[in-house]
Amino acid sequence: MLKNPAVNDQPLELGPLRHTAAHLLAHAVVDLFGEDVKLAIGPATETGFYYDFVKEPPFVPDDLPRVESRMRELIAADLRMRGEAIDRPSAEAYYRDRQQPFKLDILYGIAPDEPLSMYTIGTFTDLCRGGHVRSSADVGAVKLLSIAGAYWRGDERNPMLQRIYGTAFPSQAELDAHLQHLAEAEKRDHRRLAKELDLYSIQEEAGPGLIFWHPKGGRLRAVVEDFLRGELRRRGYEAVYTPHMLHEDVFNTSGHLQSFADGMFGPMEVENQRYRVKPMNCPGHILIYKSQPRSYRDLPLRLSEFGTVYRFERSGTLHGLLRVRGFTQDDAHLFCTPDQLQPEFESTLDSALSILRAFQFTDVRLYISTRPDEGLGDEDTWKRATEAIRRACEHAGLPYGIDEGGGTFYGPKLDIKVRDAIGREWQLSTVQVDYVLPERFGLAFTGPDGVEHPPVMIHRVLVGSFERFFGVLIEHFAGAFPTWLAPVQVVVVPIAEDQIAFARSVREQLSEAGFRAELDDSNERLQKKIRNHQLQKVPYMLVIGKSEVQAGQVNVRSRSGEQRAMPLDAFVQQLGREVSERA
């Protein structure tokens, strides 16, 4: 018998526990629906587990309670997990006899010299490398969450399977807390909130993964872009604009065709020349640098662009704003001398942290991603670049983790991840050091010695993709944006028709003062108007009645429900402070 590599001392690790739960899910499905069900894969995930099946007729949501109940019976039975080594012919015969084509496909994809093992729990046996708890009782508490479609191996050319998602914890109390967290996350789902707030849409006839920003979403985006442009000017960046498509040879030189081809859209023929829509902005910025001779006196050169890029994401992976095919990055590339690398990287990290704090992301984690197997350039160069990133983290006084092999093909990077209001971790800012692309494009600057030297590049995005950032931002604030960000900051609400003229003048004064103000002069009842604007999460409503007109005041109703009457000038001053301080 094999030693179970994941028999753990307490406390139980969630990965092995959830991996075992996936086995129990398949066990329960086979028990309930028979061995004609085709089995694919069942891994643990960061938040739970899943198993992929093909079943006729397909699963329906009403099946989940039955399967979950059977899983609980298997957990209560305290079934031991047993592993056995198996030779390839026996494993192949096992799955051929049971007519399990996906298991055979997995088996054929395993290297011939790799040892094989089968794990059995109860009456269910599965091809598996291991990583389980000792017994089904150790799984504790389970919950099946949903059914979704998934192509075999993530390729739409392959058969469609059904994926049952679930989660598991050592105790029911931990599971209940997690389910409460999921319910809160569901309330914050940016796709639902964005529809309710009328921020963006995805038009079916235009194609999946392409975002149409509506007026309110456009206002929100403009506020963020204006804020970022101010930060860029303050830190010495120059704005540039580059084409959406470039000749394919550019991406051959950059290495994207060799290392990123699967993420690029296919070529377009233009007068017998091949072009590609850009997946990255860096080649365009490199060509701007290369357009004229550069001296060390010109460096550092900081080029910034809110550049739209296009990447081929499979339709099954697209998810609202969080994963799209066309998106805009707050992209910048810094060209500097080797001596300038350290202070420039440290300044960039400081800028990233400052900007994230402005959006109330204060819980950050830093991760240094090192050289991947396909990394270009020599080992010493990668070590120098990685060391510069490490020193910058230490200069910032922040701990960091190491993501071994997680760098891009041209250099190591620093990823900055944030935790949102309910504790979820999101990847936003990325800063990379690059010695490789300057060499591939033949970039140079003339040093004080009169000799040409290659510059060092820093690639950086601070909020990353605007689309993804706004998806995170919507969920972080649950759509209730702080006043400085809100698409509509104030709505003026007259109670009766004879107060509309005064209300209109209030709205005009607010607009002239630079605030995003609207007038609701509809025929709806007052309570209906207030309810509508509460649902739109507008920070302030100014209710105008007969007494407000007579006193020349406004009745201020905040989003939290607080109310008070005050002169308009006083409210304007208050609102101005709140916006300028980004409170």
C-alpha positions in Angstrom: 0.0 0.0 0.0 1.2 3.5 -0.8 1.8 6.0 2.0 -0.8 8.7 1.7 1.3 11.8 1.1 -1.3 14.1 2.7 -2.2 12.4 5.9 -1.7 15.4 8.1 -1.4 16.2 11.7 -4.1 18.6 13.0 -5.1 21.2 12.1 -6.2 19.6 8.8 -5.0 21.3 5.6 -7.8 22.5 3.4 -6.2 21.3 0.1 -6.0 17.6 1.0 -9.4 17.8 2.7 -11.1 19.3 -0.4 -9.3 16.9 -2.7 -10.8 14.0 -0.7 -14.2 15.7 -0.9 -13.9 15.7 -4.7 -13.4 11.9 -4.5 -16.5 11.6 -2.3 -18.5 13.7 -4.8 -17.6 11.3 -7.6 -18.4 8.4 -5.2 -21.8 9.8 -4.5 -22.6 10.5 -8.2 -21.7 6.9 -9.2 -23.7 5.5 -6.2 -26.8 7.5 -7.3 -26.6 7.5 -11.1 -24.6 4.4 -11.9 -21.3 3.6 -13.5 -22.5 4.8 -16.9 -21.5 8.4 -15.7 -18.3 9.4 -17.4 -15.7 10.7 -15.0 -13.1 13.4 -15.8 -11.1 15.3 -13.2 -11.8 16.4 -9.6 -9.2 18.8 -8.1 -9.2 20.9 -5.0 -9.4 24.7 -5.6 -8.5 27.7 -3.5 -12.1 27.9 -2.2 -13.4 24.4 -2.6 -13.4 21.6 -5.1 -15.1 20.4 -8.3 -15.6 17.3 -10.4 -16.3 17.1 -14.1 -18.8 14.6 -15.4 -20.7 13.6 -18.5 -24.2 12.2 -17.7 -27.3 11.5 -19.7 -29.7 13.0 -19.0 -27.6 15.9 -17.7 -27.6 17.0 -14.0 -30.1 19.5 -12.9 -30.0 21.7 -9.8 -32.5 19.4 -8.0 -29.8 16.7 -8.1 -27.4 18.6 -5.9 -29.3 18.0 -2.6 -29.4 14.2 -3.3 -25.7 14.1 -4.1 -24.8 16.2 -1.1 -26.9 14.0 1.2 -25.1 10.9 -0.1 -21.7 12.6 0.5 -22.7 13.3 4.1 -23.5 9.6 4.5 -20.1 8.7 3.2 -18.4 11.2 5.5 -20.3 9.7 8.5 -19.2 6.2 7.5 -15.5 7.1 8.3 -14.1 5.4 5.2 -10.4 5.1 5.0 -8.5 6.4 2.0 -6.1 3.8 0.6 -3.5 4.2 -2.2 -2.0 1.5 -4.3 0.7 1.6 -7.0 -0.5 0.3 -10.4 1.3 -0.4 -13.6 0.2 1.3 -16.8 -1.4 -1.8 -18.6 -3.5 -2.5 -15.5 -4.7 1.1 -15.2 -5.5 1.2 -18.9 -7.5 -2.1 -18.7 -9.3 -0.8 -15.6 -10.7 2.2 -17.4 -11.2 0.6 -20.7 -13.4 -2.1 -19.1 -15.4 0.7 -17.4 -15.6 2.7 -20.6 -14.1 5.9 -19.1 -12.6 7.8 -22.1 -11.6 10.9 -20.1 -9.6 8.8 -17.6 -7.9 7.0 -20.5 -7.1 10.4 -22.0 -5.5 11.5 -18.7 -3.6 8.2 -18.5 -2.2 8.6 -22.0 -1.0 12.1 -21.1 1.1 10.9 -18.2 4.8 10.5 -19.0 5.7 6.8 -19.5 8.3 6.9 -16.7 6.0 8.5 -14.2 4.7 6.1 -11.5 0.9 5.6 -11.3 -1.3 5.2 -8.3 -5.0 4.5 -7.7 -6.8 5.7 -4.5 -9.8 4.0 -3.1 -12.3 5.3 -0.6 -15.3 3.1 0.1 -16.3 1.5 -3.2 -14.9 4.2 -5.4 -11.4 4.0 -7.0 -9.8 6.8 -8.9 -6.5 7.4 -10.8 -4.7 10.0 -8.6 -1.3 11.2 -7.4 -2.5 11.5 -3.9 -2.9 14.4 -1.5 -5.8 13.4 0.8 -6.9 13.2 4.4 -6.8 9.9 6.3 -10.5 9.2 6.3 -13.8 10.5 4.9 -14.7 11.6 8.5 -11.9 14.1 8.3 -13.7 16.0 5.5 -16.0 17.4 8.1 -18.7 19.5 6.4 -19.5 19.8 2.7 -21.8 22.0 0.6 -22.4 21.6 -3.1 -22.8 25.0 -4.7 -23.6 24.9 -8.4 -23.5 23.2 -11.8 -21.7 24.7 -14.8 -20.5 23.7 -18.2 -16.8 23.1 -18.9 -15.0 21.9 -22.0 -12.7 19.0 -21.6 -9.2 20.4 -21.0 -10.6 23.9 -21.5 -10.8 23.6 -25.2 -14.1 24.3 -27.0 -13.2 21.8 -29.7 -13.5 19.1 -27.0 -16.7 17.6 -25.5 -18.7 19.7 -23.1 -18.8 18.3 -19.5 -20.8 19.3 -16.5 -18.8 20.6 -13.5 -20.3 20.3 -10.0 -18.7 22.9 -7.6 -18.6 22.4 -3.9 -16.7 23.4 -0.8 -15.6 21.7 2.4 -14.3 22.6 5.8 -13.3 20.6 8.9 -16.3 21.8 10.8 -19.9 23.0 10.2 -19.2 26.3 11.9 -16.3 27.0 9.5 -18.5 26.0 6.5 -21.4 28.3 7.7 -19.0 31.2 8.0 -17.8 30.6 4.5 -21.3 30.3 3.1 -22.1 33.6 4.8 -19.0 35.1 3.1 -20.2 33.7 -0.2 -23.6 35.3 0.3 -21.9 38.7 0.9 -19.8 38.2 -2.2 -23.0 37.5 -4.2 -24.5 40.7 -3.0 -21.4 42.5 -4.2 -21.2 40.7 -7.6 -20.1 43.5 -10.0 -22.1 42.1 -12.9 -25.4 42.5 -11.0 -24.5 45.8 -9.4 -23.2 47.3 -12.7 -26.5 46.4 -14.4 -28.5 48.0 -11.5 -26.3 51.1 -11.6 -26.2 51.2 -15.4 -22.4 51.3 -15.7 -21.6 49.0 -18.6 -22.9 46.2 -20.8 -21.6 43.4 -23.0 -23.5 43.4 -26.4 -24.1 39.9 -27.7 -24.0 41.0 -31.3 -20.6 42.7 -30.9 -19.0 39.6 -29.4 -18.1 38.3 -25.9 -15.5 39.9 -23.7 -15.9 43.4 -25.1 -17.1 46.2 -22.8 -19.5 49.0 -23.7 -19.2 51.7 -21.0 -22.5 53.6 -20.4 -22.6 57.3 -19.4 -22.5 56.6 -15.6 -19.7 54.1 -16.1 -17.9 56.5 -18.3 -18.1 59.2 -15.6 -16.7 56.8 -13.0 -13.9 55.8 -15.4 -13.1 59.5 -16.3 -12.8 60.3 -12.6 -10.2 57.6 -12.1 -8.3 58.4 -15.2 -8.1 62.1 -14.3 -6.8 61.2 -10.9 -4.2 58.9 -12.3 -3.1 61.5 -14.9 -2.5 63.9 -12.1 -0.3 61.4 -10.3 1.6 60.7 -13.6 2.3 64.4 -14.2 3.4 64.8 -10.6 5.9 62.0 -11.0 7.3 63.2 -14.4 5.6 60.9 -16.9 5.0 61.9 -20.5 1.7 60.8 -22.2 2.1 58.9 -25.5 -0.4 57.2 -27.8 0.4 54.1 -29.9 -1.6 52.3 -32.7 -3.9 49.4 -31.9 -2.2 47.2 -34.4 1.4 46.7 -35.5 3.3 44.8 -38.1 3.8 41.2 -37.0 7.6 41.6 -37.2 7.4 43.8 -34.2 6.0 41.0 -32.1 8.5 38.6 -33.5 11.3 40.9 -32.4 9.7 41.4 -28.9 9.3 37.6 -28.5 5.5 37.7 -28.1 5.0 35.5 -31.1 7.3 32.9 -29.6 6.1 33.2 -25.9 2.6 34.6 -26.0 1.1 33.5 -29.3 -1.8 31.6 -27.7 -2.9 34.9 -26.1 -2.9 36.9 -29.3 -5.5 37.2 -32.0 -4.6 35.9 -35.5 -2.9 38.1 -38.1 -4.6 40.4 -40.6 -3.4 40.7 -44.2 -2.9 44.3 -45.3 -1.3 44.7 -48.8 0.4 41.3 -48.4 1.8 42.3 -45.0 0.8 40.6 -41.7 -0.4 42.8 -38.8 -1.6 41.9 -35.3 -3.7 43.8 -32.8 -1.5 44.5 -29.9 -1.7 42.3 -26.7 0.8 44.6 -24.9 1.7 48.3 -25.1 5.5 47.8 -24.5 6.6 47.3 -28.2 5.0 50.6 -29.2 6.7 52.5 -26.4 10.0 50.8 -27.3 9.6 52.1 -30.9 9.0 55.6 -29.6 12.3 55.4 -27.6 14.1 54.1 -30.6 12.8 56.9 -32.9 15.8 59.2 -32.0 19.2 59.0 -30.4 19.2 59.1 -26.6 21.7 60.3 -24.2 22.2 59.5 -20.5 21.0 63.1 -20.0 17.6 62.1 -21.4 17.1 59.4 -18.9 15.1 58.3 -17.1 12.4 58.6 -19.8 8.9 57.8 -18.4 6.3 57.1 -21.1 2.7 56.5 -20.1 -0.4 55.5 -22.0 -3.9 54.4 -21.2 -3.5 51.8 -23.9 -6.2 49.4 -25.1 -4.9 45.9 -25.8 -6.6 42.7 -27.1 -6.0 39.2 -25.9 -7.6 35.9 -26.9 -9.4 34.5 -23.9 -11.5 31.5 -24.4 -15.2 32.2 -24.0 -15.5 29.8 -21.1 -13.0 31.9 -19.1 -14.7 35.3 -19.6 -16.2 36.8 -16.5 -17.9 40.2 -16.5 -15.2 42.9 -16.2 -12.7 40.6 -14.5 -11.7 38.7 -17.6 -12.3 40.2 -21.0 -10.9 40.3 -24.5 -10.4 44.0 -25.0 -9.2 46.1 -22.1 -7.3 49.3 -21.3 -4.3 49.4 -19.0 -2.8 52.3 -17.1 0.5 51.3 -18.7 3.9 52.9 -18.5 7.4 52.1 -19.4 10.5 53.7 -17.9 13.8 53.7 -19.7 16.8 54.3 -17.4 20.5 53.7 -16.9 21.5 50.7 -14.7 22.4 53.1 -11.9 18.9 54.6 -12.0 17.1 51.3 -11.8 16.9 51.1 -8.0 15.6 54.5 -7.3 13.1 54.3 -10.2 11.8 51.0 -9.1 11.4 52.2 -5.5 9.6 55.3 -6.7 7.3 53.2 -8.8 6.5 50.9 -5.9 5.8 54.0 -3.7 3.4 55.4 -6.4 1.6 52.1 -6.6 1.0 51.9 -2.9 -0.1 55.5 -2.7 -2.6 55.1 -5.5 -4.1 51.9 -4.0 -4.5 53.6 -0.6 -6.5 56.4 -2.4 -9.0 53.7 -3.3 -9.1 52.4 0.3 -7.0 49.3 -0.5 -4.8 49.3 2.6 -4.2 45.6 3.1 -1.6 44.7 0.5 0.7 41.7 -0.2 3.9 41.7 -2.3 5.0 38.8 -4.4 8.3 38.6 -6.3 7.9 36.4 -9.4 11.1 34.8 -10.6 12.4 33.4 -13.9 10.1 30.9 -15.7 11.4 28.0 -17.8 10.8 30.0 -21.0 12.6 33.1 -19.7 14.8 34.9 -22.3 18.3 36.3 -21.5 21.1 35.1 -19.3 20.9 34.0 -15.7 23.1 36.8 -14.3 20.8 39.4 -15.8 17.8 37.8 -14.2 19.5 37.7 -10.8 20.4 41.4 -11.0 16.8 42.3 -11.9 15.3 40.1 -9.2 17.7 41.6 -6.6 16.6 45.1 -7.5 13.0 44.2 -6.8 13.9 42.5 -3.5 15.7 45.7 -2.3 12.8 47.8 -3.3 10.4 45.7 -1.1 12.8 46.0 1.8 13.1 49.8 1.2 9.3 50.0 1.4 9.5 48.1 4.7 7.0 45.5 3.5 7.3 41.7 3.6 7.1 39.8 0.4 6.5 36.3 -0.9 8.3 34.4 -3.7 6.4 33.1 -6.7 9.0 30.7 -8.2 8.9 30.7 -12.0 6.0 33.3 -12.1 7.9 36.0 -14.1 7.2 37.0 -17.7 9.4 35.7 -20.5 11.5 38.9 -20.5 11.9 39.6 -16.8 11.0 39.1 -13.1 8.2 41.1 -11.7 6.6 42.4 -8.5 2.9 41.7 -8.1 0.9 43.7 -5.6 -2.2 42.0 -4.4 -4.9 43.7 -2.2 -7.6 42.5 0.1 -11.0 44.0 -0.4 -13.7 44.9 2.1 -14.6 41.3 2.7 -11.1 39.9 2.7 -10.8 38.6 -0.9 -7.4 38.9 -2.5 -7.1 40.6 -5.9 -4.1 41.0 -8.2 -3.8 44.7 -9.3 -0.4 46.4 -9.7 2.5 44.8 -11.4 6.1 46.2 -11.8 8.7 44.4 -14.0 12.4 44.8 -14.6 13.5 44.1 -18.2 17.0 43.8 -19.6 15.9 41.6 -22.5 13.7 43.7 -24.7 16.1 46.6 -24.9 18.7 44.2 -26.2 16.3 42.5 -28.7 15.3 45.9 -30.2 18.8 47.2 -30.1 18.0 50.2 -27.8 20.9 52.3 -26.6 21.8 55.6 -24.9 25.1 57.4 -25.1 26.8 57.4 -21.8 29.1 60.1 -20.3 32.0 58.1 -21.7 30.7 58.7 -25.3 30.0 54.9 -25.7 26.5 53.4 -26.4 25.0 51.3 -23.6 21.7 49.4 -23.4 19.0 51.0 -21.1 17.0 49.0 -18.5 13.3 49.0 -18.9 10.7 49.0 -16.1 7.2 47.9 -17.2 4.4 48.9 -14.8 0.7 49.1 -14.4 -0.6 50.5 -11.1 -4.3 49.7 -11.3 -3.8 47.3 -14.1 -6.6 46.7 -16.5 -9.3 49.4 -16.0 -12.0 46.8 -16.7 -10.7 44.4 -14.0 -10.0 47.3 -11.6 -13.5 48.6 -11.9 -14.9 45.1 -11.4 -12.9 44.9 -8.2 -13.8 48.5 -7.2 -17.5 47.8 -7.6 -17.3 44.8 -5.4 -15.0 46.4 -2.8 -17.5 49.3 -2.3 -20.6 47.1 -3.0 -21.5 49.8 -5.6 -21.7 52.5 -2.9 -18.7 54.5 -4.1 -17.2 57.2 -2.0 -18.4 60.7 -2.9 -15.2 61.6 -4.9 -15.8 58.6 -7.2 -19.5 58.4 -7.4 -20.9 58.8 -11.0 -23.7 60.9 -9.5 -22.7 62.8 -6.3 -25.9 64.7 -5.6 -29.5 64.5 -6.8 -31.7 67.4 -6.2 -35.3 66.3 -5.4 -38.2 68.8 -5.4 -41.3 67.7 -3.5 -43.8 69.6 -5.7 -43.9 71.3 -9.1 -43.7 74.8 -7.7 -40.3 74.0 -6.1 -38.7 72.8 -9.5 -37.4 76.2 -10.4 -35.5 76.6 -7.2 -34.3 73.0 -7.4 -33.1 73.6 -10.9 -31.0 76.6 -9.7 -29.5 74.5 -6.9 -28.5 71.8 -9.4 -27.0 74.4 -11.7 -24.9 75.9 -8.8 -23.6 72.5 -7.9 -22.7 71.7 -11.5 -20.9 75.1 -11.8 -19.0 74.2 -8.7 -17.7 71.1 -10.4 -19.9 68.4 -8.9 -21.8 65.7 -10.7 -25.3 66.7 -9.9 -28.7 65.7 -11.3 -32.3 67.0 -11.0 -35.2 64.6 -10.4 -38.2 66.5 -11.5 -40.2 63.4 -12.3 -43.9 63.0 -11.3 -43.1 60.2 -8.8 -44.0 60.5 -5.2 -41.3 61.7 -2.9 -40.8 58.4 -1.1 -40.5 56.6 -4.5 -37.9 59.1 -5.6 -35.9 58.7 -2.4 -36.1 54.9 -2.7 -34.9 55.0 -6.4 -31.8 57.1 -5.5 -31.0 54.9 -2.5 -31.0 51.9 -4.8 -28.7 53.9 -7.2 -26.4 54.5 -4.1 -26.2 58.2 -4.7 -24.2 59.8 -1.8 -26.5 62.8 -1.2 -30.0 63.8 -2.0 -31.1 67.5 -1.5 -34.8 67.5 -0.8 -36.5 70.8 -1.7 -39.9 71.7 -0.2 -41.8 74.9 0.5 -39.8 75.6 3.6 -36.4 75.1 1.9 -37.5 77.5 -0.9 -38.6 80.1 1.7 -35.4 79.8 3.8 -33.1 79.5 0.8 -31.8 76.2 2.2 -31.5 72.5 1.2 -32.5 69.5 3.2 -29.5 67.2 3.0 -30.2 63.5 3.1 -27.1 61.3 3.1 -26.9 57.8 1.7 -26.8 56.5 5.3 -30.2 58.1 6.0 -29.0 61.1 8.1 -30.8 64.4 7.4 -30.3 68.0 8.2 -31.2 71.4 6.8 -28.4 73.8 5.8 -27.5 76.7 3.5 -26.5 75.6 0.1 -23.1 77.3 0.4 -22.3 75.3 3.5 -23.2 72.1 1.8 -21.0 73.0 -1.2 -18.1 73.6 1.1 -18.7 70.3 3.0 -19.0 68.4 -0.3 -15.8 70.1 -1.6 -13.8 69.0 1.4 -15.1 65.5 1.2 -14.2 65.2 -2.5 -10.8 66.9 -2.2 -9.8 64.7 0.8 -11.2 61.6 -1.0 -13.0 60.8 2.3 
